[in-house]
Structures are given as structure tokens and as C-alpha cells.
Amino acid sequence: MATPERTGTLLAFDYGEKRIGVAVGDTSVGIAHPLATVEQERREARYTAIGELVREWRPVALVVGLPTHADGSAHERTAAARRFANRLAGRFGLPVELVDERFTTLEAGAALAGAGVPGRAAQPVRDQVAAQIILQSFLDSHAARSREDSR
């Protein structure tokens, strides 16, 4: 999957069977923000909701978190995230980048707890914050590559 070559808006996804966290950011600014949680049960309703976000934000590319075991090896959720990324690319005709998402949900929970949003109160936004962490990681690595290329 290709890295976006032009600057612009990106949408990132923390894929889950029950919820999909969504974040938005821009390559020129390099800052990600939590955006939404897609919680529809039916697959088609999920893609309809994502399609509305794509139409609203007009991203140049999409970023999907790729879950793996702590050692980086694949597990069943890895394959599900890859299928999700492939479906996004097929439906929306946009490049999709996969980003290592190990520990992002834990990091998101810790960040929310640190902000005074504990346990159950954090659940509605935890997936959005995980998507934000995934996207920020991508933006940071994209900026580092750009700096290296300009040398």
C-alpha cells in the first residue's frame, strides 16, 4: 500500500469488531485529532458511516492500525485489519497505509485516565484516541522521511 505523495487530510482507523475509532489529521500540519467512533453493528452501515466521513473530510489517504502480538507476529485480528484496509481501498479508491498499532489501546486508556477520564467514561472515546495515536505515529514518520528526503 502506498504512502500518500501529496499533502492533505488523512483519516485513520482503529479497527475493531464492535467499534472503529476514527481520527483526522493533515500532513502539512502534522497533528492528529480524535474524530468519531463508528459503532454500527451491520457491516454495510459501518461503511456508510465511514463513507460520510470520507465525503466530509476528503482525505488524500487512509491509515489503518495493524494489530500484532507484542513480538510483531500476526494473529487473527491482524488478518481482520488487513481485510478492512483492503475493503476501504476498494470502496473509496484511496491509498491505504497500514501502521503498527501495538499497545495503542492501552496508551489511549492511560492518556484518558491521565486526563481524568477513567474506566467506563473513557470507553466511548478510547477507540478515537487509539486512532489518533496511530495517525500521529504515521504523521511523525512521514515528517521524518520528508526531512531525510530534503537533505
Secondary structure, 3 states (H helix, E strand, C coil): CCCCCCCCEEEEEECCCCCEEEEEEECCCCEEEEEEEECCCCHHHHHHHHHHHHHHHCCCEEEEEECCCCCCCCCHHHHHHHHHHHHHHHHHCCCEEEEECCCHHHHHHHHHHHCCCCHHHHHHHHHHHHHHHHHHHHHHHHHHHHHHHCC
